[in-house]
Amino acid sequence: MKNTYKILSLLIVLFIVPNLRAQNVQVTWGPEMKSSYRGEVMLGTNGTNNIVGENATSFYTLTTQPETMFSDGHIFFEEYSKSDMTQVRRQEVLMPKTNGKKEQFGNLLYVKGKMILFTSYFNSSQKKNFDFVQSVNDDGTVNPDAKKIDEIEVTKSGLFGTNKGSFNTILSTDSSKILVYRNETYKKNEPHQFHCKVLDLNLNEIWSKEIELPYKDKNFSVSDYTLDNNGDVYMLAKIELEKDQHQKGDPNYKYEIVYYNHTADALKEYDLSLGEKYITSVAFKLNSTGDLVCAGFYSNKDSYSSIGSFYLKIDEKTKNVVNTGFKAFDKNILEKFMSVKKVDKGKEIYYLKADKILFHDDGTAYMIAEQYWVTVVTSYDAQTHTQYTSTVYNADYIVVVNFSADGSVVWTKCIVKKQVSSNDGGIYISYSLQEVGKKLFFIYNDNIKNLKIQNPDDYKTMGNPKKSVAMLVTIDEKGNEQRNPMFDAKDLQVILRPNLSLQVSPTAMIIYGDKRKNFKYGRVTFN
């Protein structure tokens, strides 16, 4: 029966999408499965069902059942077959205890066949938050080899309770090392400090360092970290400038790359500056040769809008900036976002967020971005004297910028996409992405009415995922676009969740869909 349903699902896909074969894309769905708890698949690490890793034959997910007034929370480690997306095993990971109380889940890494669990425990009597790491057996039992790797001293309680701080983990680019760093409790007028520790996969410490920077904590924030194969750390930081540190009319903040070389015990800072222009969004990533590439957007006016894109590269050996480039958007790109009259008045694009950088062997790169913003809407019912608050998530146009090896802009492409959702965490909006060669494949939920609309300027907003169609947009290396539907959520009985996808080979992606308690995984093959 399961095989019959899977074949039927595939036939539905091929029936709906007669032109999909022209793009050499094949979709195969696994069986529909049912979770034991309605919120189980929808919740997990950082609010999502989390695909945590893979090997040659399987992929692995982390699923949680949230704690309620009547039951404890549960965390499950699940294995699925890559070939047919069936569940191979499901194993609860039992949280260790300290002083008779469960430790708080931090993260679970599945890397090179090992499960590594990070937990924390707040000791109220000592006013300290402790971070632990331990290995996990294949049967889900936690080994009694827990190591305390860090601690945060909690000094103050805020309006909403005690701020315990938190801990985060990041794998190195070759997955051989683990960076553990603190999110310290806020200390407004004290110098900013960061504490990093790097472990090997046997959970042995490679190095540990606490560094104080010459910026007040209130002025300094780190938005991203990366760990290179040597075990050195790069941080992307935003620094608010004091009044005497910038000219009137110039940006009152700056971005910096902070680099720490643990072998030399040396710290180096790189200013990301475009003079009088405002840098409004930045992504950064190490390429295959170890160079650090930063790319993003800039504005002539403020920190919320964008009028062009920029590129910067730091050489792996010399640690010098070797390539830079920036370019304003062409008029035809701006007209995708606004009227001709607004373009002529010098208006800019709001809420563009640089998401990803993709590298190629010839030194060229793509930057992928999305127009994304969240608003909180409050309404008041005068009859019932009740106030309602709604969180609205918007994910609109996708922007692709193609950079040459010297950092100059070759072309910029805008994919017209309009999505909105409320009070659901935005789980059915945004996009999945796979690159094959230099061809980009985007998958996202679209308004089914757009299948009959020829002019992209007239596209309708996708506001009801239950009636959406999964759209496939292909961008080739010259920026040409091809657009085809993949499957209908109503016919498939599950709704695509674009953010829950995993590239499992150079030509294949695992995708996920759910509806209430039902969910299934699919395999998309790009030939």
C-alpha positions as CSV (number, residue, x, y, z in Angstrom):
1,M,0.0,0.0,0.0
2,K,2.9,2.4,0.8
3,N,4.6,1.7,-2.5
4,T,1.3,2.3,-4.3
5,Y,0.8,5.6,-2.6
6,K,4.4,6.6,-3.4
7,I,3.9,5.8,-7.1
8,L,0.6,7.7,-7.1
9,S,2.2,10.7,-5.6
10,L,4.9,10.7,-8.3
11,L,2.2,10.3,-11.0
12,I,0.4,13.3,-9.5
13,V,3.6,15.3,-9.7
14,L,4.3,14.3,-13.4
15,F,0.6,15.0,-14.3
16,I,0.6,18.5,-12.9
17,V,4.0,19.3,-14.3
18,P,4.4,18.3,-18.0
19,N,7.3,20.8,-18.4
20,L,9.2,19.7,-15.4
21,R,11.1,17.0,-17.3
22,A,12.5,19.7,-19.5
23,Q,14.4,20.9,-16.5
24,N,15.6,17.4,-15.8
25,V,14.2,17.3,-12.3
26,Q,12.6,14.2,-10.8
27,V,10.6,14.1,-7.5
28,T,10.0,10.9,-5.5
29,W,8.1,11.0,-2.3
30,G,8.4,8.6,0.6
31,P,5.4,7.2,2.5
32,E,3.1,9.5,4.6
33,M,3.9,9.1,8.3
34,K,2.1,10.2,11.4
35,S,3.6,11.8,14.5
36,S,2.3,10.9,17.9
37,Y,2.0,14.5,18.9
38,R,0.7,17.3,16.7
39,G,3.5,19.8,17.5
40,E,6.2,17.2,17.3
41,V,7.4,17.6,13.8
42,M,6.8,21.3,13.8
43,L,9.1,22.0,16.7
44,G,12.7,21.1,17.3
45,T,16.1,22.7,17.5
46,N,15.6,26.5,17.2
47,G,11.9,26.0,16.5
48,T,12.2,23.6,13.6
49,N,12.3,19.9,12.9
50,N,16.1,19.7,12.3
51,I,17.9,17.6,9.7
52,V,21.2,17.2,11.7
53,G,23.4,15.1,9.4
54,E,23.8,12.3,6.8
55,N,26.0,9.4,5.6
56,A,26.1,7.4,2.4
57,T,22.8,5.7,2.9
58,S,20.8,7.7,5.5
59,F,19.9,11.1,6.8
60,Y,19.2,12.0,10.4
61,T,16.7,14.4,12.0
62,L,16.2,15.7,15.5
63,T,12.6,16.1,16.6
64,T,11.1,17.3,19.9
65,Q,7.9,17.1,21.8
66,P,7.7,20.3,23.8
67,E,7.2,20.3,27.5
68,T,3.7,21.0,28.7
69,M,2.0,21.5,32.0
70,F,1.0,17.8,32.0
71,S,4.1,16.1,30.4
72,D,7.8,16.3,30.1
73,G,9.5,17.3,26.9
74,H,11.1,14.6,24.7
75,I,13.8,14.6,22.1
76,F,14.0,12.0,19.4
77,F,16.9,11.1,17.0
78,E,15.5,9.6,13.8
79,E,17.2,7.9,10.8
80,Y,15.6,7.8,7.3
81,S,16.7,6.0,4.2
82,K,18.0,8.2,1.4
83,S,16.7,5.8,-1.2
84,D,13.0,5.7,-0.3
85,M,12.7,8.2,2.6
86,T,11.3,5.6,5.0
87,Q,12.0,5.8,8.7
88,V,14.7,3.3,9.7
89,R,14.7,4.0,13.4
90,R,13.5,6.4,16.0
91,Q,15.3,6.7,19.3
92,E,14.6,9.0,22.3
93,V,17.7,10.8,23.5
94,L,17.4,11.0,27.3
95,M,18.7,14.2,28.8
96,P,21.3,13.7,31.6
97,K,20.5,15.1,35.1
98,T,22.4,17.3,37.5
99,N,21.4,17.4,41.2
100,G,18.3,15.3,40.2
101,K,17.1,17.8,37.5
102,K,17.2,17.5,33.8
103,E,19.8,19.5,32.0
104,Q,18.6,21.8,29.2
105,F,19.1,20.7,25.6
106,G,21.6,22.8,23.7
107,N,22.5,21.1,20.5
108,L,23.0,17.6,19.0
109,L,25.6,17.2,16.3
110,Y,25.8,14.1,14.0
111,V,29.2,14.2,12.4
112,K,31.4,11.4,10.9
113,G,29.2,8.8,12.5
114,K,29.2,10.3,16.0
115,M,26.4,11.8,18.0
116,I,27.6,14.6,20.3
117,L,25.2,16.2,22.7
118,F,25.5,19.7,24.3
119,T,23.5,20.5,27.4
120,S,23.4,23.3,30.0
121,Y,22.4,23.5,33.7
122,F,21.7,26.6,35.7
123,N,22.8,26.4,39.3
124,S,20.7,29.0,41.1
125,S,22.6,28.8,44.4
126,Q,25.9,29.4,42.6
127,K,24.3,31.8,40.1
128,K,26.2,30.1,37.3
129,N,25.1,28.5,34.0
130,F,27.2,25.5,33.1
131,D,27.8,24.0,29.6
132,F,28.4,20.3,29.2
133,V,29.3,18.0,26.3
134,Q,28.9,14.2,26.0
135,S,28.8,11.5,23.4
136,V,25.6,9.5,22.7
137,N,25.4,5.8,21.9
138,D,23.5,4.5,18.8
139,D,20.7,3.4,21.1
140,G,20.1,7.0,22.3
141,T,21.7,6.5,25.7
142,V,24.1,9.2,26.9
143,N,27.6,8.1,27.8
144,P,28.7,9.0,31.4
145,D,31.6,10.9,29.9
146,A,30.1,14.4,30.3
147,K,32.7,17.3,30.4
148,K,32.0,20.7,31.7
149,I,33.4,22.9,29.0
150,D,32.3,26.4,30.1
151,E,30.3,28.5,32.6
152,I,28.6,31.9,32.7
153,E,28.4,33.8,35.9
154,V,25.0,35.4,36.2
155,T,25.1,38.7,38.1
156,K,21.7,40.3,37.4
157,S,18.1,39.5,37.0
158,G,16.1,41.5,34.4
159,L,12.5,42.5,34.1
160,F,11.6,39.1,32.6
161,G,13.6,37.0,34.9
162,T,17.1,35.9,35.2
163,N,19.3,36.3,32.1
164,K,21.3,33.1,32.2
165,G,23.2,33.7,29.0
166,S,23.6,30.8,26.5
167,F,26.1,28.7,24.6
168,N,26.4,28.0,20.9
169,T,28.3,25.4,18.8
170,I,29.6,25.6,15.2
171,L,31.4,22.9,13.1
172,S,34.6,23.8,11.2
173,T,34.3,23.9,7.4
174,D,35.8,20.3,7.2
175,S,33.7,19.1,10.2
176,S,36.8,18.1,12.1
177,K,36.5,20.6,15.0
178,I,33.8,22.2,17.1
179,L,33.6,25.8,18.2
180,V,31.8,26.5,21.5
181,Y,31.2,30.2,22.3
182,R,29.2,32.1,24.9
183,N,26.4,34.6,24.6
184,E,27.2,36.5,27.8
185,T,24.8,38.3,30.0
186,Y,24.5,42.0,29.0
187,K,27.0,44.4,30.6
188,K,26.0,47.8,29.2
189,N,29.1,50.0,29.9
190,E,31.8,47.3,30.4
191,P,34.2,46.3,27.6
192,H,32.8,43.5,25.3
193,Q,34.3,40.1,26.0
194,F,34.1,36.9,24.0
195,H,35.1,33.5,25.1
196,C,35.7,30.7,22.6
197,K,36.8,27.1,23.0
198,V,37.6,24.6,20.2
199,L,37.2,20.8,20.6
200,D,38.1,17.9,18.4
201,L,35.6,15.2,17.7
202,N,36.8,13.2,20.7
203,L,35.7,16.2,22.8
204,N,39.3,17.1,23.7
205,E,40.1,20.8,24.0
206,I,42.4,22.2,21.3
207,W,42.4,25.7,22.6
208,S,40.5,28.2,24.8
209,K,40.6,31.9,24.9
210,E,38.9,34.8,26.5
211,I,39.4,38.2,24.8
212,E,38.4,41.7,25.7
213,L,37.7,44.1,22.9
214,P,38.0,47.9,23.1
215,Y,34.2,48.4,22.6
216,K,31.5,48.8,25.2
217,D,29.2,45.8,25.4
218,K,26.2,48.0,24.5
219,N,27.9,49.0,21.2
220,F,29.2,45.6,20.1
221,S,27.2,42.6,18.7
222,V,28.4,39.5,16.8
223,S,26.0,38.3,14.1
224,D,27.9,35.3,12.9
225,Y,30.9,33.1,13.5
226,T,32.9,30.7,11.4
227,L,35.7,28.2,12.2
228,D,38.3,27.4,9.6
229,N,40.1,24.0,9.2
230,N,43.1,25.2,11.2
231,G,40.8,25.9,14.2
232,D,41.0,29.7,13.9
233,V,37.9,31.9,14.4
234,Y,36.3,34.6,12.3
235,M,33.5,36.8,13.7
236,L,31.2,39.2,11.9
237,A,30.5,42.1,14.3
238,K,28.4,45.3,14.1
239,I,29.7,48.2,16.2
240,E,27.7,51.2,17.1
241,L,29.8,54.4,17.0
242,E,29.9,57.1,19.6
243,K,29.0,60.6,18.5
244,D,32.7,61.7,18.3
245,Q,33.6,58.7,16.2
246,H,31.8,59.6,13.0
247,Q,30.9,62.7,11.0
248,K,27.4,64.1,10.9
249,G,25.5,62.4,8.1
250,D,27.8,59.4,7.9
251,P,26.9,55.9,9.1
252,N,26.8,55.8,12.9
253,Y,27.9,52.1,12.9
254,K,30.4,49.9,11.2
255,Y,30.9,46.2,10.4
256,E,34.1,44.4,11.3
257,I,35.6,41.0,10.7
258,V,37.4,40.0,13.9
259,Y,39.9,37.2,13.3
260,Y,41.7,35.2,16.0
261,N,44.7,33.0,15.1
262,H,45.1,30.6,18.0
263,T,48.6,29.4,17.0
264,A,50.0,32.9,17.1
265,D,47.6,34.1,19.8
266,A,46.9,37.1,17.7
267,L,43.8,39.1,17.1
268,K,43.2,41.1,13.9
269,E,40.3,43.4,12.9
270,Y,39.1,44.3,9.4
271,D,36.8,47.2,8.8
272,L,34.1,46.6,6.3
273,S,33.7,50.1,5.0
274,L,32.3,51.7,1.8
275,G,33.0,55.3,2.9
276,E,29.9,57.3,3.2
277,K,27.7,54.4,2.2
278,Y,25.7,52.3,4.7
279,I,26.4,48.6,4.7
280,T,22.9,47.1,5.3
281,S,23.4,43.3,5.1
282,V,26.4,41.1,5.1
283,A,27.1,37.3,4.6
284,F,30.5,35.8,4.9
285,K,32.0,32.4,4.2
286,L,35.3,30.6,3.7
287,N,36.0,29.4,0.1
288,S,37.8,26.1,-0.7
289,T,41.3,27.7,-0.5
290,G,40.6,29.3,2.9
291,D,40.0,32.9,1.7
292,L,37.2,34.7,3.6
293,V,34.6,36.3,1.3
294,C,32.1,38.9,2.5
295,A,29.3,40.0,0.3
296,G,26.1,42.0,0.9
297,F,24.2,45.2,0.2
298,Y,24.7,48.9,0.8
299,S,22.6,52.1,1.0
300,N,23.1,55.8,0.3
301,K,20.5,56.7,2.9
302,D,20.1,54.4,6.0
303,S,20.6,51.0,7.6
304,Y,17.3,49.5,6.4
305,S,17.3,49.9,2.6
306,S,19.6,48.8,-0.2
307,I,20.7,50.4,-3.5
308,G,23.5,48.1,-4.6
309,S,25.7,45.1,-3.8
310,F,29.4,44.7,-2.7
311,Y,32.1,42.1,-2.4
312,L,35.3,41.8,-0.3
313,K,37.9,39.0,0.0
314,I,40.6,38.4,2.6
315,D,43.5,36.2,1.5
316,E,44.0,33.0,3.5
317,K,47.8,33.3,3.6
318,T,48.5,37.0,3.9
319,K,45.2,37.9,5.7
320,N,45.1,41.0,3.5
321,V,42.1,42.3,1.6
322,V,42.8,41.4,-2.0
323,N,39.6,42.0,-3.9
324,T,36.8,44.5,-3.5
325,G,33.9,45.6,-5.6
326,F,30.5,47.2,-5.5
327,K,27.8,48.2,-7.9
328,A,24.5,50.0,-7.8
329,F,21.4,48.1,-8.9
330,D,20.4,48.6,-12.5
331,K,17.0,50.4,-13.0
332,N,15.4,47.2,-14.3
333,I,16.1,45.5,-10.9
334,L,14.7,48.4,-8.9
335,E,11.6,48.5,-11.0
336,K,10.8,44.9,-9.8
337,F,10.4,46.3,-6.3
338,M,8.8,49.6,-6.9
339,S,7.2,52.0,-9.4
340,V,9.2,53.8,-12.1
341,K,8.3,57.1,-10.4
342,K,9.8,55.9,-7.1
343,V,13.0,54.7,-8.9
344,D,13.4,58.1,-10.5
345,K,13.1,59.7,-7.1
346,G,16.0,57.6,-5.8
347,K,14.0,55.3,-3.6
348,E,15.7,52.1,-2.4
349,I,14.8,48.5,-1.7
350,Y,13.9,47.7,1.9
351,Y,14.7,44.5,4.0
352,L,17.1,42.7,1.6
353,K,18.9,40.1,3.6
354,A,22.1,38.4,2.3
355,D,21.6,34.7,3.0
356,K,24.3,32.6,1.3
357,I,27.5,32.7,-0.8
358,L,28.2,29.9,-3.3
359,F,31.7,29.5,-4.7
360,H,33.0,28.1,-8.0
361,D,36.3,26.6,-9.0
362,D,37.1,29.5,-11.4
363,G,36.9,32.0,-8.5
364,T,33.4,33.4,-9.3
365,A,30.6,33.4,-6.8
366,Y,26.9,33.8,-6.3
367,M,25.3,35.7,-3.4
368,I,21.7,34.7,-2.7
369,A,19.4,37.1,-0.8
370,E,15.8,37.5,0.1
371,Q,13.5,40.4,0.9
372,Y,12.4,39.3,4.4
373,W,10.8,41.1,7.3
374,V,8.6,40.5,10.4
375,T,6.0,42.9,11.8
376,V,4.0,42.8,15.0
377,V,0.4,44.0,14.6
378,T,-1.7,44.9,17.6
379,S,-5.5,45.4,17.5
380,Y,-8.0,46.3,20.1
381,D,-11.6,45.2,20.4
382,A,-13.6,48.0,22.0
383,Q,-16.6,45.8,22.8
384,T,-14.7,43.1,24.7
385,H,-11.8,45.4,25.8
386,T,-9.4,42.8,24.5
387,Q,-6.1,43.4,22.8
388,Y,-4.8,41.0,20.1
389,T,-1.3,40.7,18.9
390,S,-0.4,39.1,15.6
391,T,3.1,38.4,14.2
392,V,3.3,38.7,10.4
393,Y,6.1,37.1,8.4
394,N,6.9,38.4,4.9
395,A,9.2,36.7,2.5
396,D,9.2,38.3,-0.9
397,Y,11.7,38.6,-3.8
398,I,14.9,36.5,-4.2
399,V,18.0,38.3,-5.5
400,V,21.0,36.6,-7.0
401,V,24.2,38.5,-7.6
402,N,26.9,36.9,-9.8
403,F,30.4,38.1,-8.9
404,S,33.5,37.6,-11.1
405,A,36.8,36.4,-9.6
406,D,38.0,40.0,-9.1
407,G,34.8,40.9,-7.1
408,S,33.1,42.9,-9.8
409,V,29.4,42.3,-10.5
410,V,28.6,40.4,-13.7
411,W,24.8,40.3,-13.4
412,T,22.0,40.6,-10.9
413,K,18.8,38.7,-11.1
414,C,15.5,39.2,-9.3
415,I,13.0,36.3,-8.8
416,V,9.5,37.7,-8.2
417,K,8.1,35.9,-5.1
418,K,5.5,37.2,-2.7
419,Q,4.7,35.3,0.6
420,V,3.0,36.2,3.9
421,S,2.0,34.2,7.0
422,S,0.8,35.0,10.5
423,N,1.5,33.5,13.9
424,D,3.2,30.3,12.6
425,G,6.9,31.2,12.7
426,G,7.0,31.6,9.0
427,I,7.5,27.9,8.5
428,Y,5.9,27.6,5.1
429,I,7.5,30.7,3.5
430,S,11.1,31.4,2.1
431,Y,12.8,28.9,-0.2
432,S,15.0,25.8,-0.6
433,L,18.1,26.0,-2.8
434,Q,20.4,23.6,-4.6
435,E,23.2,24.4,-7.0
436,V,24.2,22.0,-9.8
437,G,27.3,23.2,-11.7
438,K,26.5,26.9,-12.0
439,K,22.8,26.3,-12.3
440,L,20.6,27.4,-9.3
441,F,17.3,25.6,-8.4
442,F,14.9,27.4,-6.1
443,I,11.8,25.7,-4.6
444,Y,9.1,27.6,-2.7
445,N,5.4,27.8,-2.0
446,D,3.6,30.0,-4.5
447,N,0.0,31.2,-5.1
448,I,-1.6,28.7,-7.5
449,K,-3.2,31.5,-9.4
450,N,0.2,32.6,-10.6
451,L,0.3,29.6,-12.9
452,K,-2.0,31.5,-15.2
453,I,-0.5,34.9,-14.9
454,Q,2.1,35.9,-17.5
455,N,3.4,39.2,-16.2
456,P,5.4,38.8,-12.9
457,D,4.4,42.3,-11.9
458,D,0.9,40.9,-11.5
459,Y,1.7,37.9,-9.3
460,K,-0.5,37.2,-6.3
461,T,0.7,36.8,-2.8
462,M,0.9,33.3,-1.3
463,G,-1.0,33.7,1.9
464,N,-2.6,30.3,2.3
465,P,-0.1,27.4,2.2
466,K,-2.9,24.8,2.1
467,K,-3.8,26.0,-1.4
468,S,-0.3,26.6,-2.6
469,V,1.8,25.1,-5.3
470,A,5.5,24.3,-4.9
471,M,7.3,26.3,-7.6
472,L,10.6,25.5,-9.2
473,V,12.6,28.4,-10.6
474,T,15.9,27.7,-12.4
475,I,18.6,30.3,-12.9
476,D,21.4,29.4,-15.3
477,E,25.0,30.9,-15.3
478,K,23.9,33.8,-17.6
479,G,21.0,34.8,-15.3
480,N,18.2,33.3,-17.5
481,E,15.1,32.2,-15.6
482,Q,12.9,29.2,-16.1
483,R,9.8,28.7,-14.0
484,N,7.6,25.5,-13.5
485,P,5.3,24.2,-10.9
486,M,6.3,21.0,-9.1
487,F,3.3,19.7,-7.0
488,D,0.1,21.0,-5.5
489,A,-0.2,21.0,-1.7
490,K,-3.9,20.0,-1.8
491,D,-3.2,17.0,-4.0
492,L,-0.2,15.9,-2.1
493,Q,-1.9,16.3,1.3
494,V,1.2,17.9,2.9
495,I,2.6,21.5,2.7
496,L,6.2,22.0,1.7
497,R,8.4,23.5,4.4
498,P,11.2,25.1,2.3
499,N,13.6,25.7,5.2
500,L,13.7,22.0,6.1
501,S,15.8,20.7,3.2
502,L,19.1,19.0,2.9
503,Q,21.5,18.7,0.0
504,V,22.5,15.0,0.1
505,S,24.6,14.9,-3.1
506,P,25.8,17.3,-5.8
507,T,22.6,16.5,-7.7
508,A,20.0,15.6,-5.0
509,M,18.0,17.3,-2.2
510,I,15.8,15.9,0.5
511,I,12.6,18.0,1.1
512,Y,10.0,17.9,3.8
513,G,6.2,18.5,4.0
514,D,3.7,18.3,6.8
515,K,0.1,19.0,7.7
516,R,-1.2,18.6,11.2
517,K,0.2,15.2,12.4
518,N,1.0,13.9,8.9
519,F,4.4,14.4,7.3
520,K,6.6,12.9,4.6
521,Y,10.1,13.4,3.0
522,G,10.8,13.6,-0.7
523,R,13.9,13.3,-2.8
524,V,14.4,15.8,-5.6
525,T,17.0,14.8,-8.2
526,F,18.5,17.4,-10.6
527,N,20.1,15.8,-13.6
